[in-house]
């Protein structure tokens, strides 16, 4: 069971640590210190839910439904392109880059964006549900459960570590130029992911 849990943890970590839409969003919120706990919790719980569904066998069902994957792909690409434009606009307005010193942004728009980054991204389903789910078939009974728990725990460690660890970079982001670079990077990442989704569609 321990080896299964470790395998699940390492695979789960390898899938989420790469720079992506969720990670870029949580990093920015962590730097701003805005709703870090709830947003990190949403990302981690969402991953855990999808991993559980994959381990339970939903991955096979989704992999056999091209139309469902197509709908999520197109919707996700449109959302990512929209957020990329917002990020580029932030980078062009120096006064917006002082957000770390401004009042706390509203919770619900941040939650809505977080949920969109999670559930409108087909990579999430392909990685957590299909890939992790199919690989869990190598384990039986409690070992399979341990594998799923290991993968889910990687999401909790990563998102909370990223959200709260971002403040260690605060001295760097005390300058508006650093925020400009971050928003440009976020815009590029969102655009690249969106283009990759369009190419798949």
C-alpha positions as CSV (number, residue, x, y, z in Angstrom):
1,X,0.0,0.0,0.0
2,X,2.8,2.4,0.8
3,X,4.5,1.8,-2.6
4,X,1.2,2.4,-4.3
5,X,0.6,5.6,-2.4
6,X,4.1,6.8,-3.3
7,X,3.6,6.0,-6.9
8,X,0.3,7.9,-7.0
9,X,1.9,10.9,-5.2
10,X,4.8,11.1,-7.6
11,X,2.7,10.7,-10.7
12,X,0.2,13.2,-9.4
13,X,2.9,15.7,-8.7
14,X,4.5,15.3,-12.1
15,X,1.2,16.1,-13.8
16,X,0.4,19.3,-11.8
17,X,3.8,20.9,-11.2
18,X,4.3,21.9,-14.9
19,X,3.3,25.6,-15.5
20,X,-0.4,25.7,-16.4
21,X,-3.5,27.8,-16.1
22,X,-4.3,26.8,-12.6
23,X,-0.7,27.2,-11.4
24,X,-0.4,30.7,-12.9
25,X,-3.6,31.8,-11.4
26,X,-2.8,30.5,-7.9
27,X,0.7,32.0,-8.1
28,X,-0.7,35.4,-8.8
29,X,-3.3,35.2,-6.1
30,X,-0.6,34.1,-3.7
31,X,1.5,37.1,-4.5
32,X,-1.5,39.3,-4.0
33,X,-2.4,37.4,-0.8
34,X,-6.0,37.3,-2.0
35,X,-8.2,34.4,-1.0
36,X,-5.2,32.0,-1.0
37,X,-6.7,29.4,1.3
38,X,-10.1,29.0,-0.4
39,X,-8.7,29.0,-3.9
40,X,-5.9,26.5,-3.1
41,X,-8.6,24.3,-1.4
42,X,-10.8,24.5,-4.4
43,X,-8.0,23.4,-6.8
44,X,-6.9,20.6,-4.5
45,X,-10.4,19.3,-3.8
46,X,-11.3,19.5,-7.5
47,X,-8.3,17.4,-8.4
48,X,-9.1,14.9,-5.6
49,X,-12.7,14.6,-6.9
50,X,-11.5,14.0,-10.5
51,X,-8.8,11.6,-9.3
52,X,-11.4,9.6,-7.3
53,X,-13.7,9.5,-10.4
54,X,-10.8,8.3,-12.5
55,X,-9.8,5.6,-10.0
56,X,-13.5,4.5,-9.8
57,X,-13.6,3.9,-13.6
58,X,-14.9,7.2,-15.1
59,X,-11.7,7.6,-17.1
60,X,-12.7,4.8,-19.5
61,X,-16.1,6.4,-20.1
62,X,-14.6,9.8,-20.9
63,X,-11.9,8.5,-23.2
64,X,-14.7,6.9,-25.2
65,X,-16.7,10.1,-25.7
66,X,-14.9,12.3,-28.2
67,X,-17.9,14.7,-28.4
68,X,-17.6,15.5,-24.6
69,X,-13.9,16.1,-24.9
70,X,-14.5,18.4,-27.9
71,X,-17.0,20.5,-26.0
72,X,-14.7,21.0,-23.1
73,X,-11.8,21.7,-25.4
74,X,-13.5,24.5,-27.3
75,X,-14.9,26.0,-24.1
76,X,-11.6,25.8,-22.4
77,X,-9.8,27.4,-25.3
78,X,-12.2,30.4,-25.4
79,X,-11.9,31.0,-21.7
80,X,-8.1,30.8,-21.8
81,X,-7.9,33.3,-24.7
82,X,-10.2,35.7,-22.8
83,X,-8.1,35.5,-19.7
84,X,-4.9,36.0,-21.7
85,X,-6.3,39.2,-23.1
86,X,-7.1,40.3,-19.5
87,X,-3.5,39.5,-18.4
88,X,-2.0,41.4,-21.3
89,X,-4.2,44.4,-20.5
90,X,-3.0,44.3,-16.9
91,X,0.6,44.3,-18.0
92,X,0.0,47.5,-20.1
93,X,-1.5,49.4,-17.2
94,X,1.2,50.2,-14.5
95,X,-1.3,51.4,-12.0
96,X,-3.0,48.0,-12.0
97,X,0.3,46.4,-11.1
98,X,0.0,47.9,-7.6
99,X,-2.7,45.5,-6.8
100,X,-0.7,44.0,-3.9
101,X,-1.1,47.2,-2.0
102,X,-4.8,47.6,-2.9
103,X,-7.9,46.4,-1.1
104,X,-8.8,42.7,-1.3
105,X,-10.6,41.7,-4.5
106,X,-14.0,40.2,-4.3
107,X,-14.1,36.5,-3.5
108,X,-16.8,35.2,-5.9
109,X,-15.2,36.4,-9.2
110,X,-11.9,34.7,-8.0
111,X,-13.8,31.5,-7.2
112,X,-15.5,31.5,-10.6
113,X,-12.2,32.0,-12.4
114,X,-10.6,29.2,-10.3
115,X,-13.4,26.8,-11.1
116,X,-13.2,27.7,-14.8
117,X,-9.5,27.1,-14.9
118,X,-10.1,23.7,-13.4
119,X,-13.2,22.4,-15.2
120,X,-12.9,24.1,-18.6
121,X,-9.4,22.6,-19.1
122,X,-9.6,19.3,-20.9
123,X,-6.0,18.6,-19.8
124,X,-7.4,18.2,-16.3
125,X,-9.7,15.4,-17.4
126,X,-7.1,13.7,-19.5
127,X,-4.5,13.8,-16.8
128,X,-6.4,13.2,-13.6
129,X,-9.3,11.2,-14.8
130,X,-8.1,9.3,-17.8
131,X,-4.4,8.9,-17.2
132,X,-4.3,8.5,-13.4
133,X,-7.5,6.5,-13.6
134,X,-6.2,4.0,-16.2
135,X,-2.9,3.6,-14.4
136,X,-4.7,2.8,-11.1
137,X,-6.0,-0.4,-12.8
138,X,-2.6,-1.9,-12.0
139,X,-3.7,-2.0,-8.3
140,X,-6.4,-3.8,-6.5
141,X,-8.5,-3.1,-3.4
142,X,-6.8,-1.1,-0.7
143,X,-3.6,-0.6,-2.9
144,X,-5.8,1.1,-5.5
145,X,-7.3,3.4,-2.8
146,X,-3.8,4.2,-1.5
147,X,-2.7,5.1,-5.1
148,X,-5.6,7.5,-5.5
149,X,-5.0,9.0,-2.0
150,X,-1.4,9.5,-2.9
151,X,-2.2,11.3,-6.1
152,X,-4.8,13.5,-4.4
153,X,-2.4,14.4,-1.6
154,X,0.1,15.6,-4.2
155,X,-2.4,18.2,-5.3
156,X,-3.0,19.4,-1.7
157,X,0.8,19.8,-1.1
158,X,1.4,21.5,-4.4
159,X,-1.4,24.1,-4.5
160,X,-1.1,25.1,-0.8
161,X,2.7,25.2,-1.2
162,X,2.4,27.4,-4.3
163,X,-0.2,29.7,-2.9
164,X,1.5,30.4,0.4
165,X,5.0,30.0,-0.9
166,X,4.5,32.7,-3.4
167,X,4.8,35.4,-0.7
168,X,8.5,34.4,-0.4
169,X,8.9,36.2,-3.8
170,X,7.3,39.3,-2.4
171,X,10.6,41.4,-2.4
172,X,10.9,40.7,-6.1
173,X,7.3,41.7,-6.8
174,X,7.6,45.0,-4.9
175,X,8.5,46.5,-8.2
176,X,5.8,47.2,-10.9
177,X,8.1,45.8,-13.6
178,X,8.0,42.4,-11.9
179,X,4.2,42.4,-12.0
180,X,4.4,43.4,-15.7
181,X,6.6,40.4,-16.5
182,X,4.4,38.1,-14.5
183,X,1.2,39.2,-16.3
184,X,3.0,38.9,-19.6
185,X,4.1,35.4,-18.7
186,X,0.6,34.5,-17.6
187,X,-0.8,35.8,-20.9
188,X,1.7,33.8,-22.9
189,X,1.0,30.7,-20.9
190,X,-2.8,31.0,-21.3
191,X,-2.4,31.7,-25.1
192,X,-0.1,28.8,-25.6
193,X,-2.4,26.4,-23.7
194,X,-5.4,27.8,-25.7
195,X,-3.6,27.3,-29.0
196,X,-2.7,23.7,-28.0
197,X,-6.3,23.0,-27.3
198,X,-7.4,24.5,-30.6
199,X,-4.8,22.4,-32.5
200,X,-6.2,19.2,-30.8
201,X,-9.7,20.2,-31.7
